[in-house]
Amino acid sequence: MQSAFYHIPHALISANPHFMIHRIDSSRFTQYGTLLPNLKVDDLLETAQRLTAIPQEGNIYVASLPELEVLDEAKCLSAYFEGEEIQVGYCTGRNRSINGAEYHKSPELFIAVTDCLQFLTPFTQLKDFNSVHTNAAELFYFPKGSVALIKAKVLHLAPLCVHQEGFKSIIVLPKGTNEPLGEEGRYRENTDEDRLLFKQNKWMLAHPARIQLTSQGVKIGLEGENLSIKPL
């Protein structure tokens, strides 16, 4: 894809003067992931656009959508996970804030069905598996149709909307990720990291302002301002 494809709209920059918004084709992004500009995802994009909905408020995450997983374009994606069985799902919503930070011990393949923003933070900024500050997060613009393989352990959470109407995205992860923990995992607190294990292959910290997470037992540990963007 040509460089112009990743251009950040001037209106978005103007609406968010307090943020440095980075392009995903910049060298800045390489510590977080790899672009996959030649990966064919037209059928995935069309199907997700047609079958998924944006809620009036909040976000929706569905780990596995069979209508996406049966597509030929989806069947080849396990190659990015060393042949491991995968799940192809989606996340949609009207999110505007960072709210928390999670990581997986696997890559995550992210497909922007609409324009999206994401806060990404290096794993090295996580202090003693206890806290991370929002000032360590960097904001990236993912144009509609872009595909990126986010590295294992990169701190992230739900995308943020570029437009008032909300966002849509496809999320590809190893099968079972984000599923509830079994009995053994639920009571495992042998290490500092274990205290962050919220779901399968999902370690997580919440901002204290994000009651939707803290009320579910997510450890509070995202410090600083709950960074929020202004959509177009």
N, C-alpha and C positions, 0 to 999 in steps of 0.2 A: 504494500500500500504506500502511496505517496505521502510525503511529509504533511501536506495540507490536510490529510484525513484526520490527523491528531491535533489539529489546531484548536486551541481553547477559545470559545466565543468571547469577544471583547466585552459583551454585556455581562457575562458571568464574572469576569475579572472586575469590572466596574462595580457590580453589586456586592462584591466581597473584598473590599480594599484591604482588610486586615489579614488576608490569607495570601500566601504564595501558592498558587495552583500550578502543579507541575504536569508536563506532558508525559505520557507513558512511553513515548519513543525517545525520551531523553536519557542521558547517562545516569541521571538521578534514580531512575526506576530500576536499574539493573541489580541493585542490592535487594530488591523486593521480588522481582520476577522476570519472566521472559515473554516478550511478545510473540504471538503466533500468527503473523499476518497472512500466511498462505494456507492456513487451515480452513477447509470448506465447512461453513456452518449455516448456509442459506436455509436449509430445511429446518434446522434447529431454531433459527431465528423466527421463521414464519410460523412454526408450530407454537412456540412459546408466546409469540405476540397474539396469536389467535385464541389460545386456550387458557391463558393466565389473566387474572384480573388484579387491578390495583385497589386495595382497600381504601375506604374513606379516611381512615386514620390508622397509624401504626404500620407494621410490616407483616407480611405473610412469608413463611419459609416452609417449603415442601421438599423433603430430602430426595424423594424419588417420584417421578412422574412417568408412568409407563409409556404414554404417548410420545415422550421424548426419547426414552431408552430404546424403543424399537426401531428408531431411524438408523439408517446405515451410517450416517455421519456420527452418531453417538457410539456405535459399536467399535469404532477404531480408537476411541479416546483412552481406552485402558493402556495403550502404549505409553502414555504420559505418566502412568502409575506403575511402571514395570510389570505390566500384564495383570496386575491385581484386579479383582472384580470391582466394578465401580457402580455408583448411583448418579443419575442425572436428574436434578431437580431444579427448583427455581426459588428466587426471592424477589418479592415485589413490595412496594410500599411508598410512603411519603416521608421517610426518615430525613431529618435535617441535622442530627447531632451525632457526636462520636459515641456517647453513652457507655462504652465499655471497650474491652479488648480481649480477643480470643486468639488462640492459635491451634493448629493441628500439627501432628508429627508426620504429615504427608503434604505434598503439594495440593493446591486447589486450582482447578481450571475455571476461570471466570469469563463469561461471555456477556457483553453488554447488549441487551435487547433494545434498550433505550439509552440515551446519554446518562451516564452515572458519574458520581464522585466517590472516592474511597479515601479514608484516613488509613495510612499504613505506618507502622512503627517497627524499627529493628528489634529483634528478640534480645539483643544485648542491652536494651534499655530497661528490661524487666529486672528489678532489683530484688534478689533473694527470693524470687517467686512470691513476692509480697506486694509490690507496687510498681507502677509506671506512671510517668507524668505526661499529661496531654501535650506539653510543649515539645515532646520528642516526636510527635506524630507529624507526618507530611501528607499533604492533600494532593491527590492525583485525579485527573480528568480522563474518563474512559468514554470515548465517543461510541455512539450506536454502531454495533457491528464489530467492535474490537474484541479481540480474544487474547487473554494473557494467562500464563501459568504462574501463579503466585507460589513462591518458595515455601517449603515447610518451615514452620515456627514464626513466620512473619505475623506480627500482631495486627489484627484487623477486626471488623465487625460488619454489620449490614452496610450495604452501599447507601449513598445519600442521593436525593433527587436533584437533578439539574433544573428541571421544570416543575412548576406548581402541580402539574397533573400527576407527578410521581415517577417512579422508576420501575423497570423490569430487568431481571437478569437471570441467567442460567448458571447454576452452581454444580460442578462435577467434583466428586470426592470419592475416596474408597468406600465401598459398600459398608453400611453400618455406622458411618460417621454421623454424629448428632442424634443417634438413637439413645434411649434411656440406658443408664448403667444397669448391669445385673446386680444381684445382691452382693457379690464379692466386691465389685467396684464401688458400690454405694457406701460401704463402710471402710474403705481403704484410706487411711490417712497416715501412712508410714513415713512420708517425706513431705518437705515443704511444698513440692510440686503437686503431690497428691491432693492437697487442699484446694487446688485450682481445678481439678478434674470435675467437670460438670455433667458432661455426657460422653459417649464413646468418641475417642479421638478429638476431644474438645476441652481445652483448658481455658479458663475464663476469669476475668476480673471485671467488676462493674464500677461505674461512677456512682457515688452515693445518691445523686439526683435521679438515677434510673431505678425507680421503685419496682418497675416490671421485672427487673433482674434480681435485685436484692431480696425481694419478697419470695423468690424461688430458691433462695439459698446461695446465690452467686456471691463469692467473696468480694467485699469492697476493697478496691485497690487502685482504681484509676484516679489519680490525683490531679488537681488543677481545675481549670474551667472546663465545663462540659461544652466543648467547642461546637458551634452551630453555624451552618452556612445559610445564605439567603438564596433560594432558587429563583429562576427567571419567571 
